[in-house]
Amino acid sequence: MTKRLLILLLLLAAFAPRAAAQFKSEAFSQNDYGDDAGQADSVKTLFSLKEYFGGLLHKNDLKIGNMVGGSTVFLGGCQIYEKNYWKLPIVYGGLGATVGLGLKYRKEGDTKMSNLMFAGAGLIYWGTLMDGVISFDAGGKYPHPGKATLYSLLVPGLGQLYNGEGWKIPIYWGGLLGAWHFLDLNQTNYQRYRRIYREASDPDQVYDGPIAADTALYYRDIFRRYRDYSILAVAAFYLLQVIDANVFAYMQNFEVTDDLSLRLSPALITTDNAYAFQSPGVGLRLGLTF
């Protein structure tokens, strides 16, 4: 379980900056946020080291995606940008202590304590990024798409809670836990039949088990395929809740009205408007409001 937690944290750390790059820069800001509202953003502008370090020196402002994306590599950048310098000794001291103890226990052969220390280092790394997202001042009266996206990246369902859509959390967590359950079940069965097949097909070993080698090979391949499908299901639910958080936060300020009406009015068709054909005339114009 500890190994899986470490792998999950490493994948999350690797995915965070890339995931931020998949969204347009404009999706990390709305017209109600900051002084740079209305600036023309482009999907081509994903990340700039010059802009990032300029933000750390407080020469320019950083969008939350760039701030957290850069801090996944240059850890502590969020705290520097937000001028929370007192947190840096805690971050670096905690990481140094846990990693150092992990290496010490690994050298002594205490794998359990070593894995525990490395897991603690992973949690400190995760907590540093989460602190940066929480402390970022997005402003505005609507949920910020960047914060919602990063919340969901760091804690599945947290972006939905931030958007005020907590009813979605059981759906996504149910899907994630269900997919993880089948991943664990299929992995266990795959390991079992792989072991049986090795024992049954080993010419140097006397095998008298009830399952033949051909049968074990068949089920080994079946459960390996099901395990791979389960991994895809976990990834699909995880990515879906991230996209959901981003899209619904971005659409928070869209005006939605219950007014559904049909308007029919006379219109003058002339040669210089969109309704023109060959000659001017009188017709009807149909309008739909929704």
N, C-alpha and C positions, 0 to 999 in steps of 0.2 A: 504493500500500500504506500509506503514511504517513497519507493522508487517511482511509482506512478504519479505521486504528488510532485516530485521533483521534475519529472518529464513534462507534466502539465504546466508547471510554472515556467520552465524553459521555453516551451512552445508559445505560451502567452507572451513572454518577453520578446520572442522573435517576431511574433505576429503583430504586436501592437503598432510599431512604426509603419509596417507595411499596410496594415488595415487603415490607418489614418490617411495614407496616401491614396487609398481607393476612393475616397470621398472628395468631391470638389472642395476647393478652399471656401467657396461661398456657402457650402453646407455647414461650415463651422462658424458662421456668423450670420446674423439677420439684420434687417434694417434698424432694429431697435437696440443694437449693441454697440457701444463705444463711439469714438469720434471718427473712426474710419468707415462708418456706415456709408454704403453706396459705392465704395471702391470697386473697380472692376477686377474681380478675381479670375484666375484661370486655372484649369486643371493641370496645365503645364508647370505651374509653380507649386511644387510639392514640398521641397525642403531645401534650405540654403544654409550652409554652415556659417557664412558671413552674417546672414540675418539672425541666426540662432545665437551666435556669440555676441553679436551686437545687442541682442535683447538681454543677454546675461550681464552685459556692461551697462544696461539701461540707456542705450543710445536709440533704441527703437522698440516698438511694441511687438509682442509675439502673439500669434493666435494660439489657442490652447492645443491644437493638434501638433503644431511645430514645437511648442514648449515640451509637451510630454513625449513626443516622438524623439526629440534630441536627448531627453533625459533618460530614455531607456538605455542609451550608450554612455552618456556623460551624467552618471547618477548624481543627484543633488542639484541639477540645473533648475528644476522647478522651485526649489527652496531659495536658490540664489536669485532667480528672476522675481520671486514674490517677496524678496528681502527678509526671509525668515532664516537669517544666518545662524541663529542659535540652535536650529535643528540639525545643522551639518555635523557637529561632533557626535550627536546621537546616531545619525545615519552611518557615518564612516566608522565610528567606534563599534557600533553593533555589528556591522558587516565584518570588520576586522576580527572581532572576538569570535564570532560564530564560525567564520571560515578557518581561522587559526586553530580553534578547538577541533573542528571537523578533521583537519589534516592531522592533528596530533592523535586523535582517537583512531583514525584510519591507519596511521603508522603503528599504533599499538595493537592493532587487530580487532578493536572494538567497533565492529561494523554498525551495530545498532545505534550507539551514541554518535558515531560519525555521521550517519544518515540524518539523525535528529538535528545535529548542529547545522548541516547543510540545508535542511528544510527550514530551520530558523533563519538562515541567511536569505533564503528565497522569500520568506514572509516579510523580512525587513525591506528587501528590494521592492516587493509588491506594495508594501505600506508606504514607501517613499513616493511611488507614482500616484497612489490613491490620495495621499496628502496633497500632492500638487494639484490634482483635479479638484479636490474639495476647496482648496484655498484660492483657486483661480476666480477672480471677480469678473463674471460675465456681464453683469448689469442687465438691464432690460426687464420687462415684466413677463416675458415668456421664457419657457425652458430653452436653454442654449443647446443647439444640436451637437456641438463639440463635446460638451460635458456629458450629455446623454449617451453619446457614442462611447466615450471613454469609460463611463460608469459601467456600461454593459460589457465592455471588453474586460474590465477588471473583476466585476462581479455580475454574473448573469442575472438579469432581472432588475438590477439596480437602476438601469436607465429607464425602464418602464415605471418604476416607483418615482423617480425624479420627474417624469413627465406627467405624473398624476394618474397613471394607468396601472395601478397595482393589481387589478383583476387579471392581468395577463401573466403575472408571475407564476401562478400554479400551472398554467398551460405549458410554459417553457420549461419550468423545473420538472414537471411531470414527464415531458418528452426527454429531457436530458437524463433524468434518473432512470427512466425506462430503458433508454438506449445504452446507458452505462451498465445497467443490470445484465442486459443481453450480451454486452461486450465481455463482461466478466464471466458469464456462464459459458459462452462459446469459446473463450480463451481457455477456460478450465478443461472443457471437453476436448479441445484441440490438443492441449498438452497431454491429456490422458491417452488418446488414441495414437498420438505420435510416439509416446513411450511404448505402448503395446506393439506397434508396428516394428519398432527397432528391436524389441526383444524377440518378436516372432520371426523376424527375417535375419536374425544374427546366426550364422552357421556355427559359431563357436559356443553358442549357448543353448541349453536344452530348455525348450519352451513347451509347457503343457497347459497353457491357459485356454479358456473357452472360446476366445475370439481369434479367428484365423488372420493371417497376415493380410490377405486380400481385403477382408472385411474391415480390418483396422485402417488400412490405407484409404479405403473408400470414405469412412467416417472422418478420418483425419482431414482429408481434402474438403469435405462438406463443412465441417466446423471451422476450418480456416477461412472458407469463403464467407460463412455467416459472421465470423469475427470481423472481417474486413468491412462487411456491410454495416455492422454495428458501429465501427469507427466512423464511417461516413455519416451515419445517423447522428452521432454525438456532434460531429463537426457541423452538420446541417442545422441542428437546433441552436447551436451556439451562434453561428453566423446569422441565422434568421432573427434572433432576438437583438443582435447588434444592429442589423439593418432596420428592424422595426423601431428601435429607440431613436436612431438618426432621422428616419423619415417622419415619424410622428412628432418629434420635437421641431423639426424644420417646418411642419405644416401647422404649428400651434396658432400662428397669427393669420392663418387663412380664414377669411370671413365665410361662414356657412350660415345660410338663412333658410327658414322653413317656407319662404315665399315661393311657391311654384305656380306660375301663371302663364297664360297664353294671350298674346296681344295681336290683334288683327287691325291694321290701319291702312288707309289709302296712301299710295306713293306715286310720285311723278317720275316716270322713267325718261331720262334724257340721255343724250349721247355721251355725256361726260361723267356719268356715275357708274357704279358697279353693277347696276341693274340693266344697263343699256344693251340692246341687241343691234338692230339696224336703224331703227327710227324711233323718235320719242313717242311717248304714250302715257296712259294712265293705267295703274295696276294696284295690286294689294301687297302689303308688306306684312310678313308673319314674324313675330318675335316671341321667343321663349325665355322666361326668367326662371332660374333654379339655383 
